[in-house]
Amino acid sequence: MKPSIYAYGLAGDNREQENDEKSDRPVEILYRVGIVHKERDEKLSVEVCGKDPQEATSKLLSSLIGPYNQYIWLGTGPVYRDNEVVKREVGD
């Protein structure tokens, strides 16, 4: 199976991480991280919040993705609803 890559902003592109214009509080963005099971070729999408794609992806790296684990990373991209990136304010 040839995995489809849908990686966005992984080379330091921080367009999505700017604070919301209506608030001074920092925001996190909801990212969809694509993974595939090494043996079963079963694709999964896991939604994770983070300030950028690297942070969202690294939240899964230690437990699911890696040379000795059962999943392979396919890509990370922001989640859109109503043509807007899904964001949440970060609490204190």
CORPE-V869191 format. One record per residue. N is the residue number from 1. PSI is psi in whole degrees, 0 to 359 (NA if undefined). Layout:
((N;PSI) (N;PSI))
//
This chain:
((1;132) (2;114) (3;145) (4;130) (5;128) (6;58) (7;133) (8;133) (9;25) (10;350) (11;37) (12;15) (13;110) (14;30) (15;324) (16;346) (17;358) (18;152) (19;151) (20;138) (21;334) (22;350) (23;149) (24;350) (25;145) (26;154) (27;155) (28;152) (29;144) (30;121) (31;148) (32;121) (33;121) (34;133) (35;159) (36;139) (37;133) (38;320) (39;323) (40;352) (41;27) (42;122) (43;140) (44;151) (45;126) (46;130) (47;127) (48;138) (49;147) (50;164) (51;339) (52;170) (53;326) (54;317) (55;317) (56;317) (57;319) (58;338) (59;336) (60;341) (61;313) (62;331) (63;328) (64;326) (65;137) (66;173) (67;334) (68;9) (69;178) (70;357) (71;152) (72;136) (73;134) (74;324) (75;168) (76;136) (77;156) (78;151) (79;132) (80;138) (81;129) (82;42) (83;24) (84;144) (85;135) (86;123) (87;160) (88;148) (89;142) (90;127) (91;166) (92;NA))
//
